[in-house]
Structures are given as C-alpha cells and as structure tokens.
Amino acid sequence: MAEDYAAKMGRKTEAELRDYVHNRYQYREEAVLAALDELALRGIPEPAAAALVAELQVSKQETDRRELAERELEAEKEQARRVARGEASPETQEKTGPALYSPGTITIFSVLFSMVAGGILLALNLRALRRTGAALLVVAFMIGYLVATHFALNWLQQTYGNQYVWLGSVFNIVAIVVYNLVFWPRFIGQRAYQSRSWGGALLICGLITMVYLILAMRFGVPSM
C-alpha cells in the first residue's frame, strides 16, 4: 500500500517541511512534493516552488521507471526459480520470459546441419538478451573451433587416409556439448523463457544446405 504522504506532512512543523524541501535528494520525490503542497496550503509557499515541482516530477518518472524495471527483473528471477523447482505450471513456463531457441532446438540444428547452425541460434539467443559480448564470444568459439577442426581432419586424412573421417561427427558432438553445458548455463542459466519458433531458421538452413550441395556437385566445393 502506498504511503499517505499528504497526511504525514500535515503533522509536520514548518521547519520539518522546509527540511524535506532543502534536503530533497535524501527523500522520495512524493514526500517532497507533499511537503511543498502542505507549505502552500499553510500560506507559506516555498520560493521557486513551480521549478522545484517540475524538477521533482521528472525525477519521479525516472525513479518509477527504475523501480519498475527492478521489480520486473526480480519477478523474472523468482519465476525462473519456481520453474527450476518445478513449482510453475507448464502454461506459465511457456508464457514467461523472452523468446529463445531451446537447447533441444540448438542440438537438433547442430546435428541436422552443423555446429555452425547451432552456434548461430545460440548467438541469436544471447543477442535477444542483449548480451552482445557473450554472443560475440560464441561466434569466436564457433569460427575458431571450425578452423581447428578443418585442419585436424585434413591432417588425419593426409596421415592415416580416410579411416578417421568419422571423427568429424565427434567434433560436432563436442561443440554441441560446449553449447549446452558451458555457454547456456554461463550466459543464459535457468531463466524462464518462451520457446521461439524454429520454422524460419529451418527453412533458411535448408536452403543454404541445398545451395551448398548444388555448388559442391557442380564445382567440387569441399564438404564442411
């Protein structure tokens, strides 16, 4: 319940009311505005009261926005804790939080296409959460891992022939494990989220794969 500042200020002395005004940065804006109103009601208004009211109104709007954001963040954290404890209903879980590609979707795309597809979906999740640095870290890992895997497989092929070509799938699985057991817990955690539709991503990945296969057949583009 909001505090009744008007009634509170009605019980203050003039000196106490002036203290609220002169030391206004120590008090809530609503309290100072109520003190100014009370002084005006008593016929002893504060000089430059109009300018002070305008200043306090702007400050109050900023305070209200900050406190609302803090309440929403705390509510999101509490909801995530409830989801982790299994206390939230499935309907609540589906409607709470930002829209993200789930770990299952990231895994499926990594298996169907490559670890690049899964890494891009994870980076898009982090971008949606405004964690640009973490998204860039995922992209850097993805590029570095892809280059290292390419050279490792080439070395194995030149040294041992094609008997270890199956290791490409193992490298892909390692990347999936890193996405789900390192990046996701570290940068996303147990926050509640809505499952983002993957239809558009599937269509794009399918088209890219089809174009790549056509180029590979016509121009001998090396396989990924």
PLY file of the C-alpha trace (Angstrom):
ply
format ascii 1.0
element vertex 224
property float x
property float y
property float z
element edge 223
property int vertex1
property int vertex2
end_header
0.00 0.00 0.00
1.37 3.43 -0.98
2.27 5.71 1.90
-0.10 8.66 2.53
2.47 11.46 2.31
-0.18 14.20 2.40
-1.44 13.07 5.81
2.12 12.61 7.04
3.15 16.13 6.02
0.06 17.56 7.72
1.60 16.55 11.05
4.99 18.15 10.36
6.20 21.52 11.60
7.21 24.21 9.15
10.89 23.55 9.90
10.44 19.87 9.16
8.65 20.64 5.91
11.45 23.02 4.88
13.96 20.27 5.66
12.20 17.96 3.18
12.49 20.66 0.51
16.04 21.83 1.19
17.39 18.26 1.57
15.10 16.84 -1.09
17.74 14.47 -2.55
17.59 12.47 0.70
13.86 11.78 0.41
11.44 10.25 -2.06
10.04 12.66 -4.61
6.45 12.00 -3.44
7.39 13.09 0.08
8.99 16.35 -1.10
6.04 17.13 -3.39
3.67 16.57 -0.47
5.79 18.89 1.69
5.57 21.63 -0.97
1.80 21.17 -1.16
1.50 21.41 2.61
3.55 24.62 2.72
1.32 26.11 0.03
-1.82 25.09 1.98
-0.46 26.86 5.06
0.10 30.04 3.07
3.89 29.88 3.36
4.89 28.52 -0.04
8.49 27.70 -0.87
10.15 30.21 -3.23
10.55 28.85 -6.76
8.09 26.07 -5.90
6.96 25.71 -9.53
10.51 24.97 -10.74
11.03 22.51 -7.88
7.79 20.70 -8.71
8.82 20.35 -12.37
12.25 19.01 -11.34
10.72 16.55 -8.89
8.17 15.30 -11.43
10.94 14.43 -13.89
12.96 12.77 -11.15
9.90 10.82 -10.00
9.32 9.46 -13.52
12.91 8.21 -13.66
12.61 6.64 -10.21
9.33 4.95 -11.16
10.88 3.51 -14.35
13.93 2.24 -12.47
11.87 0.64 -9.72
9.52 -0.96 -12.26
12.50 -2.46 -14.11
13.90 -3.77 -10.82
10.55 -5.33 -9.89
10.21 -6.96 -13.31
13.75 -8.35 -13.09
13.15 -9.72 -9.61
9.82 -11.23 -10.73
11.59 -12.87 -13.68
14.27 -14.30 -11.39
11.65 -15.60 -8.97
9.70 -17.17 -11.83
12.89 -18.82 -13.08
13.50 -20.21 -9.59
9.93 -21.56 -9.49
10.38 -23.16 -12.90
13.66 -24.74 -11.78
11.94 -26.13 -8.66
9.05 -27.44 -10.76
6.52 -25.20 -8.98
5.28 -23.33 -12.07
2.63 -24.78 -14.35
3.57 -25.64 -17.97
1.30 -22.84 -19.19
3.15 -20.31 -17.04
6.52 -21.59 -18.19
5.54 -21.21 -21.84
4.33 -17.60 -21.42
7.15 -16.27 -19.24
10.37 -14.61 -20.34
11.98 -13.78 -23.68
11.57 -15.90 -26.82
14.66 -18.12 -27.18
15.69 -21.16 -29.17
15.73 -24.05 -26.69
18.78 -26.26 -26.05
16.90 -29.04 -27.82
16.45 -26.89 -30.93
20.13 -25.91 -30.87
21.10 -29.59 -30.61
18.79 -30.69 -33.44
20.06 -27.97 -35.79
23.66 -28.83 -34.93
23.01 -32.49 -35.76
20.92 -31.91 -38.90
23.14 -29.22 -40.41
26.35 -28.50 -38.48
27.67 -26.96 -35.29
27.62 -23.64 -37.15
23.81 -23.69 -37.31
23.53 -24.44 -33.59
26.08 -21.76 -32.74
24.17 -19.16 -34.74
20.94 -19.99 -32.89
22.72 -19.70 -29.54
24.26 -16.36 -30.59
20.78 -15.12 -31.61
19.52 -16.06 -28.14
22.24 -14.01 -26.49
21.58 -11.10 -28.84
17.90 -11.22 -27.84
19.02 -10.97 -24.20
21.26 -8.01 -25.13
24.39 -9.94 -24.16
26.39 -8.79 -27.16
29.76 -9.71 -25.66
28.62 -13.27 -24.95
27.16 -13.56 -28.48
30.49 -12.47 -29.98
32.27 -14.98 -27.76
30.08 -17.78 -29.13
30.77 -16.64 -32.70
34.53 -16.50 -31.99
34.42 -20.01 -30.49
32.45 -21.28 -33.46
34.90 -19.85 -36.02
37.99 -20.96 -34.09
36.62 -24.44 -33.49
35.59 -24.78 -37.15
39.06 -23.79 -38.35
40.79 -26.11 -35.83
38.51 -29.00 -36.81
39.19 -28.40 -40.52
42.97 -28.57 -40.06
42.74 -31.56 -37.69
40.65 -33.55 -40.14
42.95 -32.64 -43.04
45.99 -33.77 -41.03
44.31 -37.05 -40.09
43.32 -37.68 -43.70
46.83 -36.98 -45.00
48.42 -39.11 -42.29
46.03 -42.04 -41.98
43.80 -41.80 -45.04
40.02 -41.91 -44.69
39.85 -44.31 -41.75
39.28 -41.46 -39.27
36.82 -39.42 -41.35
34.10 -40.35 -38.83
35.80 -38.07 -36.29
34.04 -35.14 -37.97
30.84 -36.24 -36.25
32.66 -36.49 -32.93
33.96 -32.93 -33.28
30.38 -31.82 -33.99
29.14 -33.55 -30.81
31.84 -31.84 -28.74
30.64 -28.45 -29.99
27.04 -29.32 -29.04
28.19 -30.28 -25.54
30.02 -26.95 -25.19
26.91 -25.03 -26.34
24.59 -26.77 -23.88
26.83 -27.37 -20.89
29.14 -24.33 -20.98
27.67 -21.38 -22.86
24.00 -21.90 -21.98
24.48 -22.30 -18.18
27.02 -19.45 -18.04
25.22 -16.83 -20.11
21.53 -17.81 -20.01
21.20 -20.02 -16.94
17.84 -21.11 -15.54
15.88 -18.03 -16.56
12.32 -18.62 -17.72
11.80 -18.21 -21.47
9.35 -18.86 -24.26
10.28 -21.41 -26.91
10.99 -19.47 -30.10
9.55 -20.79 -33.35
12.22 -22.56 -35.41
10.35 -22.83 -38.71
12.07 -19.83 -40.31
15.51 -20.96 -39.16
14.85 -24.46 -40.56
13.86 -23.01 -43.93
16.97 -20.81 -44.14
19.32 -23.62 -43.10
17.67 -25.97 -45.56
18.06 -23.51 -48.43
21.71 -22.82 -47.57
22.43 -26.56 -47.40
20.70 -27.17 -50.73
22.66 -24.37 -52.44
25.91 -25.69 -50.95
25.23 -29.21 -52.19
24.45 -27.94 -55.67
27.73 -25.96 -55.73
29.60 -28.98 -54.39
28.28 -31.21 -57.17
28.90 -28.69 -59.94
32.17 -27.07 -58.91
33.70 -29.53 -56.48
33.31 -27.33 -53.37
34.89 -29.21 -50.42
32.47 -30.62 -47.86
32.05 -28.92 -44.49
0 1
1 2
2 3
3 4
4 5
5 6
6 7
7 8
8 9
9 10
10 11
11 12
12 13
13 14
14 15
15 16
16 17
17 18
18 19
19 20
20 21
21 22
22 23
23 24
24 25
25 26
26 27
27 28
28 29
29 30
30 31
31 32
32 33
33 34
34 35
35 36
36 37
37 38
38 39
39 40
40 41
41 42
42 43
43 44
44 45
45 46
46 47
47 48
48 49
49 50
50 51
51 52
52 53
53 54
54 55
55 56
56 57
57 58
58 59
59 60
60 61
61 62
62 63
63 64
64 65
65 66
66 67
67 68
68 69
69 70
70 71
71 72
72 73
73 74
74 75
75 76
76 77
77 78
78 79
79 80
80 81
81 82
82 83
83 84
84 85
85 86
86 87
87 88
88 89
89 90
90 91
91 92
92 93
93 94
94 95
95 96
96 97
97 98
98 99
99 100
100 101
101 102
102 103
103 104
104 105
105 106
106 107
107 108
108 109
109 110
110 111
111 112
112 113
113 114
114 115
115 116
116 117
117 118
118 119
119 120
120 121
121 122
122 123
123 124
124 125
125 126
126 127
127 128
128 129
129 130
130 131
131 132
132 133
133 134
134 135
135 136
136 137
137 138
138 139
139 140
140 141
141 142
142 143
143 144
144 145
145 146
146 147
147 148
148 149
149 150
150 151
151 152
152 153
153 154
154 155
155 156
156 157
157 158
158 159
159 160
160 161
161 162
162 163
163 164
164 165
165 166
166 167
167 168
168 169
169 170
170 171
171 172
172 173
173 174
174 175
175 176
176 177
177 178
178 179
179 180
180 181
181 182
182 183
183 184
184 185
185 186
186 187
187 188
188 189
189 190
190 191
191 192
192 193
193 194
194 195
195 196
196 197
197 198
198 199
199 200
200 201
201 202
202 203
203 204
204 205
205 206
206 207
207 208
208 209
209 210
210 211
211 212
212 213
213 214
214 215
215 216
216 217
217 218
218 219
219 220
220 221
221 222
222 223
